[in-house]
């Protein structure tokens, strides 16, 4: 741990899968024990950075999916609107 570590920092363009695997490796190293306080602290810090990176990547994917669903929903509304015509006036079936 005293040498240079180029793979320890999360890459800005890192995939979710790579960041998650690195996070799992970090957690396993912490759980195995036998680390000095300094080593454990550095690994914990790295783990929190990786967890944040994973969370940001998941949020970005969720946003993309949400936008796609909205876009498809709007397109389907246009399709449904064209085939059904204007049927808002027939919806008032109030028994009173």
N, C-alpha and C positions, 0 to 999 in steps of 0.2 A: 504494500500500500504506500510505501514511502516514495516510490518512483513516479514518473509521469503517468497520468491516466487519461488517454485521449478518448476512450469509450465510456467513461463514467458520466459525462455531461450529456443531457438530452439534446439532440440535434433539433433545430427549428423545423427541419423538413423531414423529421423522423416519422415513420409510419406508426399507427397505433399498435400494431402487432409487435413491432420492434421495441417500442417503449414499454409495452406491457410485459414482454419477455424479460427485458432488463429490470423492470420493477420486481418481477417474480424472483429473479436471481438475487436481487438486493435483499429482498425479504428473507429468502432462504439463507443467505449469508448471515443476516442478523440473528435468525432463529437458531442457527447452528452453534452460536456462541463461540467462545475462545478468542474473541476480539478484544483489543485494548479499548479503553474508553474513547480515545481519539478516533480509532478506526470505526467503532460503532457509531459515533456521532457523525462522522463523515458519510457513512453509509445511510444513516437515517436522513440526513440532509439531502442526499442524492435521491433517496426514495421519495421524499416529499416533492422534489422537483419533478420526478418521473410521474408521480400520481397526478400532479397538476397538469403536466403535459398530456397525459392520457385523458383527463377530464376535459381539457380544452379541445382535444381532437374529437372526443365523443360529442361535445356540445356543437362543434362545427358540423359534424355529420348529421346530428339531429336537426339542426337548422336547415341544412340542404334538403333533407327528407321532407321537412315541414313545408318548405317553399315548393317543392315538387308536388306535394299533395294539394296545396292550395292552387297551384297552376292547373293541375289536372281537374280539380273540382270546378274551377272557373270554366274550363273548356267543356266539361260535361254539362254545366248549367246552360251554356250557349247551345249545345246540341239538344238538350232536353227542351229548352225554350223554343227552338225552331220547330221541333216536331210536335209539341203540345199546343202551341199557339197561346193565346191569352185566355186562361181559364180562371182568373181571379174572381170574376163576377159570379161564378156558379158555386163558389165555396160557402156562401151564406145559407146554410141549411138550418137556420135557427128555428126550433119548433114554436117559438112564441110569435 
